[in-house]
Amino acid sequence: MRFLHTADWHLGRVYHGLSLLEDQARVLQDFIRLADDVRPDAILIAGDVYDRSVPPADAVRLLDVTLTRLVVELRIPVVVIAGNHDGPDRLGFGSGMLECAGLTLCGPVSAAPRPVVLRDAHGEVAIYPLPYAEPAMVRSLLGDDALDDHQAALAAQLQRIRSAHVPGRRSVVVAHAFVVGGAESDSERPLSVGGSAAVAAGIFDGFDYVALGHLHRPQQAGSPRIHYAGSLLKYSFAEVDHSKSVNLVELDATGGCTVERLALPPWRDLRVIEGALDEIIAAAATDAAREDYILARLSDRGALLDAMGKLRTAYPNALAIERPALEGEGSGRAGADHRRVRIQDLFASFYAEVSGCPMEEAAMQTVQALVDRLEQEARQA
Amino acid sequence: MRFLHTADWHLGRVYHGLSLLEDQARVLQDFIRLADDVRPDAILIAGDVYDRSVPPADAVRLLDVTLTRLVVELRIPVVVIAGNHDGPDRLGFGSGMLECAGLTLCGPVSAAPRPVVLRDAHGEVAIYPLPYAEPAMVRSLLGDDALDDHQAALAAQLQRIRSAHVPGRRSVVVAHAFVVGGAESDSERPLSVGGSAAVAAGIFDGFDYVALGHLHRPQQAGSPRIHYAGSLLKYSFAEVDHSKSVNLVELDATGGCTVERLALPPWRDLRVIEGALDEIIAAAATDAAREDYILARLSDRGALLDAMGKLRTAYPNALAIERPALEGEGSGRAGADHRRVRIQDLFASFYAEVSGCPMEEAAMQTVQALVDRLEQEARQA
């Protein structure tokens, strides 16, 4: 049995003030063409279909058109789960009525997820869609107060699936999660602030293939059976070196799986160009991809008049300019990366910023003690 | 053939700061029960399903649950059109895939509306869904610059339908419009500011039944074949004397139709109570419907301390208080009813309010001349 596994479409995403919808529409046309060539037994879309819970109307229309072509015209069953960016109720509209068309749309998490069961010459394959859900939601749904983080919540859901699974059936899980050790870029919204979002790959043991969404770089995650498809497009400059693709998954008679990445090139690429502004503009003359989205890292040290205006004469879709030669490596830059800073340091730097003077040692110790206590309580809760 | 015709559900409506969703959920349960009893051949929902183009997530869920029960459990075909309150793209999501389930969801207007064709012992019935659309939209869709108001736009769409209609088939139109002479309340959002929203009943000539939405009072509109179903609930105090209902439409072998109103009583009614605050509170003791939504028109003339707080000890869901004894009949009241005031008077009263002195005669005449010219141009355009 063959699947196409994709994720993180983020339809309706606006980047540097620019809607990427036309780029998304183009690459989805390519995806539909690819699906038509490959003719998989199902398409798995592992969450973050939209970029936000209330997507713009034209993103809704694009998803509608795309799914209709896959499901009605190509007659390929499609399984979609909500990711942390999606509004589960909005995304899930019509799910009970859409099944007859071959579309499984899992918005809100369910206490007893029903599998989509497909069949080939070797028997049945059960596909379990596990939409993203906050641990608190899973806790209340399953009535288990011990589920205090993503690891526990997801493990409990998977355990339920295992216990209801018909033995002998091959099995696929579609989920939206951050598996430990995965490579983040910076356009994923953290699942949880302050740690504990990560789940161990081991909680997926026993499933033949795990189709993940959340991380934007296509990658294997902890086991040859667990894969991120990566996002549809490069959604931040942290992703410039990614090659976006979808996974073609082949499940054999006994559940062995092979995964092949099929490239999905963008219409307009997202690139970083470095150099002096004049050199960049001069070199653009021989650049065939001047429509690309550009971050220019200028080496110029002096004042530049209307640098963006000049850059756009060469690259009309230039999005941003950085001038590393004028920036230090001080606290200002560290602030941009606040997710990697310890809470107590973040607090101290906030204090210094607001009060204009560094936090005193006694106050630092109070904060440190408070953070320690909270973290300890969180571990014990 | 039998239809249930309903309209103007306005799911997600907030009135005086209060969400009516629970009331809507209850009355929709009654509607589902009624549909189960009546077992119509189809259910027609004539627009304004939601109260706004981006409805709250729980309104989306309520619509989903309701339609799923009608379509999947009761297996009754349902035809829904967008009204002027609905976001056509959002409402129309999945329409191409939902047809197989028996749900026809018409969001954006289409150049060539395909009928839903049903069949009984006497032959076929074509149901034409005509979602609400601005004249400008219809103008561009049909490529006809002469369509400058609702009357012209709707008439052109109906003419297209007539010319493609299979002769001999009985026909039903589902539309969202303001037919001339209909009784407005004040919770309908005007289709057009400054006239020209109204359409003549005659444009619907030749169709066996016209299922309308927009006006909230159930009523016949210009012909025994054209009916408003009215809204699901009373959505403003202007509707306190309405009896909300749905239309049971019976179409005979030759297209003759009879229409019966089936009452749909609310869980909590919307009422106006008049009298002195103390009397109202005393009388509440023998009022069995103290959970109703109340507008209290107090006859008290003196100062009242925390009138709403006191009223709510008797009527916990009291929404508003009016004190007509303290209000004149001057310009302040007229302002509340600005839709019935002539533009020039509205302008003069706005001028007086802002400047603190009445508009001078010369200025009045200038405004009058301007309004005359604009109105004349609008008539000639």
Chai-1 contact restraints between the chains, C-beta under 6 A:
chainA,res_idxA,chainB,res_idxB,connection_type,confidence,min_distance_angstrom,max_distance_angstrom,comment,restraint_id
A,V54,B,V54,contact,1.0,0.0,6.0,A-B,restraint_1
A,A57,B,G87,contact,1.0,0.0,6.0,A-B,restraint_2
A,A57,B,D89,contact,1.0,0.0,6.0,A-B,restraint_3
A,A57,B,R90,contact,1.0,0.0,6.0,A-B,restraint_4
A,V60,B,D89,contact,1.0,0.0,6.0,A-B,restraint_5
A,V60,B,R90,contact,1.0,0.0,6.0,A-B,restraint_6
A,V60,B,F93,contact,1.0,0.0,6.0,A-B,restraint_7
A,R61,B,D89,contact,1.0,0.0,6.0,A-B,restraint_8
A,D64,B,F93,contact,1.0,0.0,6.0,A-B,restraint_9
A,T68,B,G96,contact,1.0,0.0,6.0,A-B,restraint_10
A,T68,B,M97,contact,1.0,0.0,6.0,A-B,restraint_11
A,V71,B,M97,contact,1.0,0.0,6.0,A-B,restraint_12
A,V72,B,G96,contact,1.0,0.0,6.0,A-B,restraint_13
A,V72,B,M97,contact,1.0,0.0,6.0,A-B,restraint_14
A,G87,B,A57,contact,1.0,0.0,6.0,A-B,restraint_15
A,D89,B,A57,contact,1.0,0.0,6.0,A-B,restraint_16
A,D89,B,V60,contact,1.0,0.0,6.0,A-B,restraint_17
A,D89,B,R61,contact,1.0,0.0,6.0,A-B,restraint_18
A,R90,B,A57,contact,1.0,0.0,6.0,A-B,restraint_19
A,R90,B,V60,contact,1.0,0.0,6.0,A-B,restraint_20
A,F93,B,V60,contact,1.0,0.0,6.0,A-B,restraint_21
A,F93,B,D64,contact,1.0,0.0,6.0,A-B,restraint_22
A,G94,B,G94,contact,1.0,0.0,6.0,A-B,restraint_23
A,G94,B,L98,contact,1.0,0.0,6.0,A-B,restraint_24
A,G96,B,T68,contact,1.0,0.0,6.0,A-B,restraint_25
A,G96,B,V72,contact,1.0,0.0,6.0,A-B,restraint_26
A,M97,B,T68,contact,1.0,0.0,6.0,A-B,restraint_27
A,M97,B,V71,contact,1.0,0.0,6.0,A-B,restraint_28
A,M97,B,V72,contact,1.0,0.0,6.0,A-B,restraint_29
A,M97,B,L98,contact,1.0,0.0,6.0,A-B,restraint_30
A,M97,B,A101,contact,1.0,0.0,6.0,A-B,restraint_31
A,M97,B,L103,contact,1.0,0.0,6.0,A-B,restraint_32
A,L98,B,G94,contact,1.0,0.0,6.0,A-B,restraint_33
A,L98,B,M97,contact,1.0,0.0,6.0,A-B,restraint_34
A,C100,B,C100,contact,1.0,0.0,6.0,A-B,restraint_35
A,C100,B,A101,contact,1.0,0.0,6.0,A-B,restraint_36
A,A101,B,M97,contact,1.0,0.0,6.0,A-B,restraint_37
A,A101,B,C100,contact,1.0,0.0,6.0,A-B,restraint_38
A,L103,B,M97,contact,1.0,0.0,6.0,A-B,restraint_39
